[in-house]
């Protein structure tokens, strides 16, 4: 019930391919990782977005819905779902008999005070394809080593298992050197490596949140895990920029700080920062963002010259 793949992206590709046919649809989170839509639409599968907000739009499900993609912890939001929230999603999936594709690549990046729950643990009646890999926890994205774990307590995935095995033979698989290293990686990586990595990211999150919260017109959202932070900005206070694309383009031009515009995640007026750099560079990046904002900020109700 474990299939090795060429990275977690390859695992997602196989899961979407095995569950959906051209003309079917899958539900993907918004904001969410752009590869879900890219993979689906390349196969003639419609990608329908559901909002990561209180008014969850589950009415997107119909008779051609082949799967719900759940990304927990979330890229780009850094949110970590409670067991109760996962149960609510599982209830919908069970009711409509729709399987789950669980992108759980950030499962081990959860900050203290929050708890991660594998989706497959919340409802045994719902079949789950869980995708993971070495990229994040072990910081080796170039190795392209991922996997799919099949959770199917009720036997709904008999044909899906056959399909996954068939699809996994389309290429010769992840490279054998990385495969051979996996047992030692899992058994002998010292716990302090995991702890220090998570501590670094959490400290960068706290640092960035504190610094950017003090910048007028910015609204950072403190993450609960993963490696990212979403930062909203008030367009009315930055009239030089009609949208987040213009904001981030000028930011990298003027301050050499690259942030990903939230258009990549199908929402507007946010940008995403990455929390994996050394703390001194994180500090400098936040300071440069603050300098950029100071140069362009116009308080609400101010005149064109910036004076109230």
N, C-alpha and C positions, 0 to 999 in steps of 0.2 A: 504493500500500500504506500510505498514511497518511490517516487520517480524522480531521478536526477535530471536537471535541465541546465541549459547554458545561461545561468543567472535567473533572478526572480522574474524579469521581464519575459523570458522564454517560458517560465512556468505559467504566467498569466496568459500568454499566447495559446498554450496548449489547452488551458482550462476553457477559454472562450471558444476555441475551435471545436472542442469535443462536446460542448453543451448546446451550442447554437448553430443554426443553419442560416443561409442567406434569407432575408425577409423576417427573421426573428428579431427580438430586441433584448438588450440587457439593461439593467438599471445601474447607473454609476453615480458616485457622490459628486456634489458640487458645493464648495470647491473640492477639486480632486485632481489626482495625478493624470496628466493628459494622455498617457499611453493607453488607458482603457479605451478611450474613443478611437485613437489611432488604430489599435489592434482590431476593434470591432468593425469599424467602417471599412477597413481594408478587406474584410471577409464578407462584405455586404450585409452586415448586422447593424441594426439601428442602436445607437447609444442614447438612452434617455436619462436625463439628469434628475436626481432628487436632491433637494436642498438640505444641507446640514444645519437646519434651523428647527425651531419648535414645531412649525407647521410642516411636518414631514409629508412629502407629496407621494404617498404610496398609491394614489389613484393611477399612477403611470403603468401599473401592472395590467396586462391583458392576456389573451389566450396565446399570444406569440412570445410572451416573456420567458426567456430561457434561463436567466440567472440574475441574482442581485450581487453586485460587487460591494463588499464592505472592507474599507481600509482602516485598520485599527492597530496601533496608533496611526493618526492621520498625517499624510503629506498632502497639503501644506500646513494644515491647521495645528498639528501637535496635540490634538485632543485625544483623550483616552476614555473609551466608553465604559460606563458602569455595567455590571452584570444585568441590572434591570433594563437598561437600554438595549443591550444585546438580546435579551429575552423578548423584548417588544418587537424587534426586527425578526427574530426567529418565529414569533407567533404569526406574523404576516406571511413569512415564507412557508410555514406549515399550512396555513389556511389556503394559500393559493398554489401549494405544491410546486414551489420554485426553489431550486437549490441555491446555495451560497458559494460564491468565490470569495474567500477571505484572504486579502492581501495583508499578511501579518509579518512583513519583513522587519518592522520596527518593534516587534513583540518585547524585546529586551531593553528598549529605551523608554523607560517609564520613570518619571521623577518620584522621589519620596513623597508619601502622602496620597499616592494614587496606586491603583492595582489593575494589572492587565488580566483579562480573561480570554482564553482561547474561545473563538466562536463555537467550536464543536463541543465545548463543555456545557453549554447552556440549554441545549435541547437535542436529545438523541434522535428525535424523529426527523430532523432536518439534515439531509446530506450536505457535507461541506468539503470543498477542495481548498486546502490551506496552502498558501504559497509563501515560501521563505528563501533564505540563502545566506551566503557568507558575507555579502557586500557590506552590510551596515554594522552588525555587531563586531565583526572581526576586521573591519576597515580595509577590505581588499576588493574594491569594485572591479578592478581589472581582471580578477580571476574568473569571473563569469561562472560562478557555481551556485546554482539554485536548486529548489526541489518543490515537489507537490506532495502533500500528505493527504491521503484519502480517508475521510471519516464517514462511515456509512453503516451505522449500527443496524439499520433496518433492511439492508440489502437492496436499496434502490439503484445503486450504481453498478450493477453487474455489467451492463453494456458499456457504461462510461469507462470502467476499468479497462476493458478490451480496447476501447477507442484511444485512451491515453497511451497504452502500450504501443499501439500502432502508430500514433502520431509521434511518439518519442523516437521512432526509428527513421524519421524523415532526414535527420542528420545523425552523425556518428556520436553525438552526445557531448557533454562537457569534457574538457581535456582530462586525460587519465592521471596526470601528475596531481592535479587538484583533487580528483576523486580519491587518490591514494592517501592524500594528506588529511582527509576529513576525520578519520578515527582519532588521530593524535590531536587534531585541533579541538575536537569536542571533549576529549578526555583530559588533556594536559595543559590547556590554556589556564594560567593562574587566575584565580578569582579577582586578584587586585587589578588585573588588566581591565576586566569588565567594570569594576567599581571606579577606577580612575577615569575611564572613558566617559561614563555616565556623569560623574562629578564635573568633569570639564564642560560638558554640554549644558548641564543644569546651571552652573555658575555663569556661563556665557548668556544663558537665557535670562537670569536674574539681572545681570549687568546691563544687557541690552534693553530689557523692559524698563529698568530704572532710568536709564539715560534717555530713551526715546519717549517715555511718558512725560518727561519734562519739556519736550519740544512742542510748542504751540501748534495745534492743528494735526498732530499725529496721534493715532490710537493703537498702540501695540496691544496684542492679545497674548497674554502669558500662556505659553504652551504647558501641557502636562506630560509631554514625552516627545519622542521622535527627535528630529534634528533642526527644526525650523520654527520661525516665528512669523506670523502674519501681522503686518502693520497697516492700518487704515490711515487715510489722510483726507482732510476736509478740502474739497475742491474750491469751496467758497473762500477759504483762507489762503489758497494758492492759485489765484486766478490766472497766473501765467501758464498753467497746465490744464488742458481740457480733460485729461484722463490720466490713469496710472502709467500708460505707455509713455506719454510725453514726460511725466515726472521722472521715471526711471532712466529714460534716455538722457535727459539733461543731467541727472545725478551722476551717471557714469562719465559723461563728457566733462563736467566741471570738477568733480571730486574723485574720479577713478574708483568709485564704489559701485559695484554691480549688484543690483537686486532684481529679482524676477518679477515682472509685472503680473498682477493677478489675472489678467486676461488669459494667461496660460492655464488657469484653473477655472475658467468660465465664470468669473465674477469680476466686478469692477471696484475701483477706488481702494485697492490694497496693493501692497508689494510684499514679497517674501524674502526674508533674510535667512542665511544659513549659519548655524551656531557651532560649526565644527572647527573653526580656525583658532589659533592660539589667542589667549586672552588679551595680549597687548594689541594684536591686530584687530580683535573685536572692539576694543576700546577706541582705537583710532578710527575704525569704520563708523562707529556710532557718533564720534565727535565730528567726523566729516559730514555725516548726514545732518547733524545739528547745524553745522556751518552753512550747508546748502539751504536748509530750511530758513535760517535767519536771513539769508540774502533774498529769499523769495516770498516770505510770509507777509500777508496783508491781513491785519485783524478785521474781523467782520464789521462792516460799516465804515471802513477807512476810505480815504480818498485815494486817487490813483497814484499819488506820490508816496504812499505808505504812511502818511501822518493822519491820525484820527482827527 
